[in-house]
Amino acid sequence: MDFRQALAAAVFSSVAAGSASAQQSEVVFSYKHWQVSIVEWDDGSVGCVAEVKAPGESFSIWTFPDGAVQLQFYSTGWEFGEGQTADLGVQIDRRAPWSLTGAELYQNSVLFYLPDSTAGGTFVAEVARGNRLYLRSDDGSGVKDYSLAGSSASIGALTDCGAVIAKRTPGNPFN
């Protein structure tokens, strides 16, 4: 069984098992500092996430069946509440910084949907090739930084996971 078949089996067994709580996840790939998981919420919706964690914080890339890709920066040290936004910057290694205009600040997370464009794909490719990601405030000052060791293989697994969930049709276990 190749990786994609094993991933599809994990996705469908996770979805078929149902969930007793708000979300249920299963790790489908792990390499260096990264983990890739399939997540199902109690409403039956699913997503895939590639995540690098350190105690009390994480950087995650989410993908959903409709092709949407969302960045999530999480820290137990943040307490944003709801309904706030901020303009932030992200820099990978010494490459040119990216602007996250209107990023959502929600509880302990900064959330940002990547544009459905070449720029979104280029950003994910930079993450896959990078060594370190720096989250910065709008004025360029450092907020957090994250190791990207193992990101290339993990982004590949995330892409495979996203392809599998994009093919899934609710109510049809045969596709």
ABEGO torsion letter per residue (X at the ends): XBAAAAAAAAAAAAAAAEBABABBBBBABBBEABBBBBBBBAAGBBBBBBBBBBBGBBBBBBBBAAGBBBBBBBBAABBAEBGBBBBBBBBBEABBBBBBBGBBBBEABBBBBBBBBAAAAAAAAAAAABABBBBBBAAGBBABBBBABGAAAAAAAAAAAAAAAAABBBGBAAX
